[in-house]
Amino acid sequence: MLILLPPSEGKRETPTGPLPAIAVYSGVLYKALDYPSLSASAKLRCDKSVVIISAKYGALAPGDRIESYKEKINNSAMRPIVEKKLAPYKKDLIIDCRSSTYQGVWAAPLETTVAIRVSTVVDGVRTVITHMSKKTRGEVARMLIVNRSVAKSPEDVYAIVSETYPCALTPPTDIDPWILEVIAI
């Protein structure tokens, strides 16, 4: 299982030098993931399963040491770097929590990828949300990391997430991966 995360605009300052990426990113998604509170075994799973797509550094493991930065992603420049790092994962189950901005840097294989989409219901109508979407994606990543069993299929991802959130799983099409639409409540 591979969980793809975007970076966050919120970053911890690094005045004394590089820190692990998971400690530098401090935005809403990372607060919801709450890496410091994970058990030792969950941290190990996170370290093995999560890849953060960074505008400056490419594809990062949580423990890769980086400095705080402010940079926008250049998809064409970063694509070969990210592709090289993620190529070995193409057959794995991929949970894509990236925002649309970061999806353009690497096209995950449709048949093995579950894209996490978050919406809410307002006056009976589903509405896409942004701030809550980041929080919910962080919570979904955490659920998958702390669960006793490792998700091996899109249906496993659905089973784990649906214990907490109403959601719907849609199979892939010729142009879209599996989609897990999570209704933030």
Helices and strands as residue ranges (DSSP letters): E 2-5, E 19-20, H 21-24, H 28-33, G 35-37, H 40-49, E 50-54, E 58-60, E 65-66, H 75-86, G 87-89, E 94-96, H 100-103, G 110-112, E 113-122, E 125-128, H 131-146, H 154-161, E 167-170, E 178-183
